[in-house]
C-alpha cells in the first residue's frame, strides 16, 4: 500500500481516458510517485460515482448502491478497501512486468482471488436468438463495480497489448497509458499536462544555461 493524502476529489476529475478501463482504474491516484500522492477513492460513494462517469453503471445503480451502502456501512467500507488493494496490486503487477521483473506473489494472489470472484458473476445468456456473456448481478451488490475492471485487467495481462502500455515520465506522475503511436514513442500520460510541464522545464533550463 502507499500512503496517500486523503483529499475528497470530485468524481468527474477521475474520469480518465487512457485507453483501457483497468488503466483508468489504476490512475485514480494523483501524483503517484511523489512523497505525498493523493487518493482518488476517499469513500465508497466516490468509487460508485466514478463508475457511473466511466460508464460502468447507471444513475439508478448509483442511487441504489449508495442507499445500500448507508444501510451496510461496514460492507461498503470493505468493498472500498478491496478496490484500493486491487488497484495497488494491479499497478505493481503491470509496472513490474513492464520493467522485465517478476511480480510479487502476494499481488498475484490478490488479483487472482478477485478474478475468481468475478468469474462467478458472469454467465452465458440466450436472448434474441443469440448467446451473450452477461453479468449475473443480484440486487444492489456493493462490489459489482469491480467485475468489469477485473475483466479488463485479465484481458490486458494476457494479451499483446501489454507491449503498448507506457509509464508517464512526468515528474512524480507515474500514470499508465495505452500507447497507440506507430513507433511507441509516447512519453507522457497527456501532452497537455505532463508533456507541457516537461517542455516548460526544458525551456527554462536551456534559457538559464544560455545566460551563463
BAZABA-215165 format. One record per residue: residue in one letter; residue number from 1; x negated, y negated, z negated of N, C-alpha, C, CB in turn. Coordinates in steps of 0.2 Angstrom, whole numbers. Glycine has a CB too. Example, Ala and Ser with C-alpha at 12.3 -4.5 7.8 and 13.67 -1.06 7.14 Angstrom:
# BAZABA-215165
SITE  resn  resi   n_c1   n_c2   n_c3  ca_c1  ca_c2  ca_c3   c_c1   c_c2   c_c3  cb_c1  cb_c2  cb_c3
SITE     a     1    -66     28    -39    -62     22    -39    -66     16    -39    -57     22    -45
SITE     s     2    -64     11    -35    -68      5    -36    -64      0    -39    -70      3    -29
//
This chain:
# BAZABA-215165
SITE  resn  resi   n_c1   n_c2   n_c3  ca_c1  ca_c2  ca_c3   c_c1   c_c2   c_c3  cb_c1  cb_c2  cb_c3
SITE     x     1     -4      6      0      0      0      0     -4     -6      0      5      0     -6
SITE     x     2     -2    -12      3     -5    -18      2     -1    -23     -2     -6    -21      9
SITE     x     3     -5    -27     -5     -2    -32    -10      0    -38     -6     -6    -34    -16
SITE     x     4      7    -39     -5     10    -44     -1     12    -50     -6     15    -42      4
SITE     x     5     12    -56     -3     16    -61     -6     24    -60     -5     14    -68     -4
SITE     x     6     28    -61    -10     35    -60     -8     39    -66     -7     38    -56    -14
SITE     x     7     39    -68     -1     42    -74      1     48    -72      5     37    -79      5
SITE     x     8     54    -74      3     60    -72      7     60    -75     14     66    -74      3
SITE     x     9     60    -71     19     59    -73     26     66    -72     29     54    -69     29
SITE     x    10     69    -77     33     75    -76     36     74    -71     41     77    -83     40
SITE     x    11     79    -66     42     78    -60     46     77    -62     53     84    -56     45
SITE     x    12     79    -67     56     78    -69     63     71    -71     64     82    -75     64
SITE     x    13     67    -72     59     60    -73     60     56    -67     61     57    -77     55
SITE     x    14     59    -61     59     57    -55     60     58    -51     67     59    -50     54
SITE     x    15     62    -55     71     64    -52     77     58    -52     82     70    -56     80
SITE     x    16     54    -48     81     48    -47     85     48    -42     91     42    -46     80
SITE     x    17     47    -45     97     47    -40    103     41    -39    105     52    -44    108
SITE     x    18     37    -34    103     31    -32    105     30    -26    109     26    -32     99
SITE     x    19     36    -24    112     36    -18    117     39    -12    115     29    -17    119
SITE     x    20     39    -10    108     41     -4    106     45     -5     99     36      1    106
SITE     x    21     50     -2     98     53     -3     91     49     -2     85     59      2     91
SITE     x    22     45      4     86     41      5     80     35      0     79     37     12     81
SITE     x    23     33     -4     84     28     -9     83     32    -15     80     25    -11     90
SITE     x    24     38    -17     82     42    -22     79     42    -21     72     49    -23     82
SITE     x    25     43    -14     70     44    -12     63     38    -14     59     46     -5     62
SITE     x    26     32    -11     61     26    -12     58     23    -19     57     20     -8     61
SITE     x    27     26    -23     62     24    -30     62     28    -35     58     24    -33     69
SITE     x    28     32    -32     53     36    -36     48     32    -38     42     42    -32     46
SITE     x    29     25    -38     43     21    -41     38     17    -46     41     16    -35     34
SITE     x    30     17    -52     39     14    -58     42      7    -59     39     18    -64     40
SITE     x    31      2    -60     44     -5    -61     42     -7    -55     38     -6    -68     38
SITE     x    32     -6    -49     41     -8    -43     38    -15    -42     35     -6    -37     42
SITE     x    33    -20    -45     39    -27    -44     37    -30    -49     33    -31    -44     44
SITE     x    34    -26    -54     31    -28    -59     26    -28    -57     19    -24    -66     27
SITE     x    35    -31    -60     14    -31    -58      7    -24    -58      4    -35    -63      3
SITE     x    36    -19    -62      7    -13    -63      4     -7    -62     10    -11    -69      0
SITE     x    37     -6    -56     12     -1    -55     18      6    -57     15     -2    -48     21
SITE     x    38     10    -58     19     17    -60     17     22    -54     19     19    -67     20
SITE     x    39     26    -52     14     30    -46     15     37    -49     19     32    -43      9
SITE     x    40     39    -46     24     45    -47     28     51    -45     24     45    -45     35
SITE     x    41     51    -38     22     56    -35     19     56    -36     11     56    -27     21
SITE     x    42     59    -42      9     59    -43      2     65    -40     -2     59    -50      1
SITE     x    43     70    -38      2     75    -34     -1     79    -30      4     80    -39     -5
SITE     x    44     84    -26      2     87    -22      7     91    -25     12     92    -17      3
SITE     x    45     94    -31     10     99    -35     14     94    -37     20    102    -40     11
SITE     x    46     88    -39     19     84    -42     24     82    -36     29     77    -45     22
SITE     x    47     81    -30     27     80    -25     31     86    -23     35     78    -18     27
SITE     x    48     92    -23     33     98    -22     37     99    -27     42    104    -21     32
SITE     x    49     98    -34     40    100    -39     44     95    -39     50     99    -46     41
SITE     x    50     88    -37     48     83    -36     54     86    -31     59     76    -35     51
SITE     x    51     88    -26     56     91    -20     60     96    -23     65     93    -14     56
SITE     x    52    100    -27     63    106    -30     67    103    -34     72    111    -34     63
SITE     x    53     98    -39     71     95    -43     76     91    -39     81     90    -48     72
SITE     x    54     88    -34     79     84    -30     83     88    -25     88     79    -26     79
SITE     x    55     95    -25     86     99    -21     90    100    -14     88     97    -21     97
SITE     x    56     99    -12     81    100     -5     79    107     -4     76     94     -4     74
SITE     x    57    110     -9     74    116     -8     70    121    -14     72    116     -7     63
SITE     x    58    127    -13     71    132    -18     72    133    -23     66    139    -15     74
SITE     x    59    136    -29     68    138    -33     62    142    -30     57    141    -40     65
SITE     x    60    147    -26     59    151    -22     55    147    -18     50    156    -18     58
SITE     x    61    142    -14     53    137    -10     49    134    -14     44    132     -7     54
SITE     x    62    132    -20     46    128    -24     41    132    -26     35    126    -31     44
SITE     x    63    139    -28     36    143    -29     31    145    -23     26    150    -32     33
SITE     x    64    146    -17     30    147    -11     26    141     -9     22    150     -6     31
SITE     x    65    135     -9     25    129     -7     21    128    -11     15    124     -6     26
SITE     x    66    128    -18     16    127    -22     11    132    -21      5    127    -29     13
SITE     x    67    138    -20      7    143    -19      1    141    -12     -2    150    -18      4
SITE     x    68    139     -7      2    137     -1     -1    131     -1     -6    136      4      4
SITE     x    69    126     -6     -3    120     -7     -7    122    -10    -14    115    -11     -3
SITE     x    70    127    -14    -14    129    -18    -20    132    -13    -25    134    -23    -19
SITE     x    71    135     -8    -22    138     -3    -27    133      2    -29    143      1    -23
SITE     x    72    127      3    -25    122      8    -27    115      5    -26    123     14    -22
SITE     x    73    114      0    -31    108     -4    -30    101      0    -31    107     -9    -35
SITE     x    74    101      5    -35     96     10    -36     94     13    -29     96     15    -41
SITE     x    75     99     16    -26     98     19    -20     96     15    -14    105     23    -17
SITE     x    76     99      9    -14     96      4     -9     89      2    -10    101     -3    -10
SITE     x    77     87      1    -17     80      0    -18     75      5    -16     79     -2    -26
SITE     x    78     78     12    -17     74     17    -15     73     17     -7     77     24    -17
SITE     x    79     78     16     -3     78     16      4     73     10      6     85     14      7
SITE     x    80     73      4      3     68     -1      4     61      1      3     70     -7      0
SITE     x    81     60      5     -2     54      7     -4     51     12      1     53     10    -11
SITE     x    82     56     17      3     54     22      9     52     18     15     60     26     10
SITE     x    83     56     13     17     55      9     23     48      6     23     60      4     24
SITE     x    84     46      3     17     39      0     17     34      5     17     39     -5     10
SITE     x    85     35     10     13     30     16     13     29     19     20     32     21      8
SITE     x    86     34     20     23     34     22     30     30     17     35     41     24     33
SITE     x    87     32     11     34     29      6     38     21      6     37     32     -1     37
SITE     x    88     19      6     31     12      5     30      8     12     32     11      4     22
SITE     x    89     11     18     31      8     24     33      8     24     41     12     30     31
SITE     x    90     13     22     44     13     22     51      8     17     54     20     20     54
SITE     x    91      7     11     51      2      6     53     -5      9     53      3      0     49
SITE     x    92     -6     12     47    -13     15     46    -14     21     51    -14     18     39
SITE     x    93     -9     25     52    -10     31     57    -12     28     64     -3     35     57
SITE     x    94     -8     23     66     -9     20     73    -16     17     73     -4     15     75
SITE     x    95    -18     13     68    -24      9     69    -30     14     68    -25      4     63
SITE     x    96    -29     19     64    -35     24     63    -36     28     69    -33     28     57
SITE     x    97    -30     30     72    -31     34     79    -34     29     84    -24     36     81
SITE     x    98    -32     23     85    -34     19     90    -42     18     89    -31     12     90
SITE     x    99    -44     18     83    -51     17     82    -55     24     82    -53     14     75
SITE     x   100    -52     29     84    -55     36     85    -56     40     79    -61     35     89
SITE     x   101    -53     38     74    -54     42     67    -48     46     66    -55     37     62
SITE     x   102    -48     50     61    -43     55     59    -38     51     54    -45     62     56
SITE     x   103    -32     51     55    -28     48     49    -28     52     43    -20     47     52
SITE     x   104    -27     48     38    -26     51     31    -21     56     31    -26     46     25
SITE     x   105    -22     62     28    -17     67     27    -10     65     23    -19     73     24
SITE     x   106    -11     60     18     -6     58     15     -1     54     19     -8     54      9
SITE     x   107     -4     50     24      0     46     28      4     50     33     -4     41     32
SITE     x   108      1     55     35      4     60     40     10     64     36     -1     65     43
SITE     x   109      9     65     30     14     69     26     20     64     25     11     71     19
SITE     x   110     19     58     24     24     53     23     28     53     29     22     46     21
SITE     x   111     25     52     35     28     51     41     32     58     43     23     50     47
SITE     x   112     29     64     42     31     70     44     38     71     40     26     76     43
SITE     x   113     38     70     33     43     71     29     49     67     31     42     69     22
SITE     x   114     48     60     33     53     56     35     56     58     42     51     49     36
SITE     x   115     52     61     47     54     63     53     58     69     52     48     65     58
SITE     x   116     57     74     47     61     80     46     68     78     44     57     84     40
SITE     x   117     68     72     40     75     70     38     79     67     44     74     65     32
SITE     x   118     75     64     48     78     61     54     81     66     59     73     56     58
SITE     x   119     77     71     59     80     77     64     86     80     62     74     82     65
SITE     x   120     87     80     55     94     82     53    100     78     55     93     83     45
SITE     x   121     98     72     57    104     67     58    105     66     65    101     60     55
SITE     x   122    102     70     70    104     70     77    107     76     79     97     68     81
SITE     x   123    112     76     84    115     81     86    117     81     93    121     83     82
SITE     x   124    118     86     97    119     87    104    127     86    104    117     93    107
SITE     x   125    129     81    108    137     80    108    139     80    116    139     73    106
SITE     x   126    145     83    117    148     83    123    153     78    124    150     91    125
SITE     x   127    152     73    128    158     68    129    158     67    137    156     62    125
SITE     x   128    164     65    140    164     63    147    161     68    151    162     56    148
SITE     x   129    161     74    150    159     80    154    151     80    154    162     79    161
SITE     x   130    148     77    149    140     77    149    138     78    142    137     71    153
SITE     x   131    132     80    141    129     81    135    124     75    133    125     87    134
SITE     x   132    124     73    127    120     67    124    118     69    117    124     61    125
SITE     x   133    112     66    116    109     66    109    112     60    105    102     66    109
SITE     x   134    115     61    100    118     56     96    117     57     88    126     55     97
SITE     x   135    117     51     85    116     51     78    122     53     74    114     44     75
SITE     x   136    121     58     70    127     60     65    127     56     59    126     68     63
SITE     x   137    130     50     60    130     45     54    136     46     50    130     38     57
SITE     x   138    135     48     43    140     48     38    142     41     37    138     52     32
SITE     x   139    147     40     32    150     34     31    145     30     26    157     35     27
SITE     x   140    142     24     29    138     20     26    132     23     22    142     16     20
SITE     x   141    128     27     26    122     30     24    117     24     24    120     36     29
SITE     x   142    114     23     18    110     17     17    103     18     21    108     16     10
SITE     x   143    101     24     23     95     25     26     95     25     34     91     30     23
SITE     x   144    101     24     36    102     25     44     98     21     48    109     24     46
SITE     x   145     95     15     45     91     10     49     84     14     51     90      4     45
SITE     x   146     82     19     47     76     22     48     76     27     53     73     25     41
SITE     x   147     81     29     55     81     35     60     79     33     67     88     38     61
SITE     x   148     81     28     70     79     26     77     72     24     76     83     20     80
SITE     x   149     69     21     71     62     19     70     58     25     70     61     15     63
SITE     x   150     60     30     67     56     36     66     56     40     73     59     41     61
SITE     x   151     62     39     77     62     42     84     57     39     88     69     42     86
SITE     x   152     57     32     88     52     28     92     45     30     90     53     20     91
SITE     x   153     44     30     83     37     32     81     34     39     83     37     32     73
SITE     x   154     39     44     83     37     50     85     36     50     93     43     55     84
SITE     x   155     40     47     97     39     46    104     32     43    106     44     42    107
SITE     x   156     30     38    102     24     34    103     18     38    102     24     28     99
SITE     x   157     18     41     96     12     45     94     11     51     98     13     47     87
SITE     x   158     16     54    101     15     60    105     15     58    113     21     65    104
SITE     x   159     14     52    115     14     50    122      7     47    124     20     46    123
SITE     x   160      7     46    130      1     42    133      1     35    132      0     44    140
SITE     x   161      7     33    129      7     25    128      3     23    122     15     24    126
SITE     x   162      0     28    118     -4     26    113    -11     22    116     -6     32    109
SITE     x   163    -12     24    122    -18     21    125    -17     14    127    -20     25    131
SITE     x   164    -11     12    127     -9      5    128     -8      0    122     -4      4    133
SITE     x   165     -9      3    116     -7     -1    110    -14     -5    108     -5      4    104
SITE     x   166    -13    -11    107    -18    -15    105    -17    -18     98    -19    -21    110
SITE     x   167    -23    -20     95    -23    -24     89    -24    -31     90    -28    -20     83
SITE     x   168    -20    -36     88    -21    -43     89    -28    -45     86    -16    -47     86
SITE     x   169    -32    -49     90    -38    -51     87    -38    -58     84    -43    -51     93
SITE     x   170    -32    -60     83    -31    -67     80    -33    -66     73    -24    -69     80
SITE     x   171    -36    -72     70    -39    -72     63    -34    -70     58    -42    -79     62
SITE     x   172    -35    -64     55    -30    -62     50    -24    -59     52    -29    -68     45
SITE     x   173    -23    -59     58    -16    -56     61    -15    -49     60    -15    -58     68
SITE     x   174    -18    -45     64    -18    -38     64    -11    -34     67    -18    -36     57
SITE     x   175     -7    -38     70     -1    -36     73     -3    -31     79      4    -41     75
SITE     x   176      2    -26     80      1    -22     85      5    -24     91      2    -14     83
SITE     x   177      3    -22     97      7    -24    103      6    -19    109      5    -31    106
SITE     x   178     10    -18    113     10    -14    119      7    -18    125     17    -11    121
SITE     x   179      1    -16    127     -2    -19    132      0    -17    139    -10    -19    131
SITE     x   180      4    -21    143      6    -19    149      2    -22    155     13    -22    150
SITE     x   181     -4    -26    153     -8    -29    158    -11    -23    162    -13    -33    155
SITE     x   182    -13    -25    168    -16    -20    173    -22    -16    170    -17    -23    180
SITE     x   183    -27    -21    168    -33    -18    165    -34    -18    158    -39    -22    168
SITE     x   184    -28    -18    155    -28    -18    147    -32    -22    144    -29    -10    145
SITE     x   185    -32    -29    146    -37    -34    143    -33    -38    138    -39    -38    149
SITE     x   186    -27    -37    136    -24    -42    132    -27    -41    125    -16    -40    131
SITE     x   187    -28    -47    122    -32    -48    115    -27    -50    110    -37    -53    116
SITE     x   188    -22    -53    111    -18    -56    106    -10    -54    106    -18    -64    106
SITE     x   189     -7    -54    100      0    -52    100      4    -57    104      2    -52     93
SITE     x   190      2    -63    104      6    -68    108      1    -74    110     12    -71    103
SITE     x   191      1    -75    116     -4    -80    119     -2    -87    116     -3    -80    126
SITE     x   192      5    -88    115      7    -95    112      6    -96    105     14    -96    114
SITE     x   193      4    -90    102      2    -91     94     -5    -90     93      7    -86     91
SITE     x   194     -7    -83     92    -14    -82     90    -18    -83     96    -14    -74     89
SITE     x   195    -16    -83    102    -20    -84    108    -22    -92    108    -17    -82    114
SITE     x   196    -17    -96    107    -19   -103    107    -23   -105    101    -12   -107    107
SITE     x   197    -22   -102     95    -26   -104     90    -34   -102     91    -24   -100     83
SITE     x   198    -35    -96     95    -41    -94     96    -45    -99    101    -41    -87     99
SITE     x   199    -41   -101    106    -43   -105    111    -45   -112    108    -38   -107    117
SITE     x   200    -41   -114    103    -42   -121    100    -49   -120     96    -36   -123     95
SITE     x   201    -50   -115     92    -56   -114     88    -62   -114     93    -56   -107     84
SITE     x   202    -62   -110     99    -67   -110    103    -69   -117    106    -66   -106    109
SITE     x   203    -63   -121    107    -64   -128    110    -68   -132    105    -57   -131    112
SITE     x   204    -65   -132     99    -68   -137     94    -76   -135     92    -64   -137     87
SITE     x   205    -77   -128     92    -84   -126     91    -88   -128     96    -84   -118     90
SITE     x   206    -86   -127    103    -90   -130    108    -91   -137    108    -87   -128    115
SITE     x   207    -86   -141    106    -87   -148    105    -92   -150    100    -80   -151    104
SITE     x   208    -92   -147     94    -97   -148     89   -104   -146     92    -95   -144     83
SITE     x   209   -104   -141     95   -111   -139     97   -114   -144    103   -111   -132    101
SITE     x   210   -109   -146    107   -112   -151    112   -114   -158    109   -106   -153    117
SITE     x   211   -111   -159    103   -113   -166     99   -120   -165     96   -108   -168     94
SITE     x   212   -122   -159     94   -128   -158     90   -134   -158     95   -128   -151     87
//
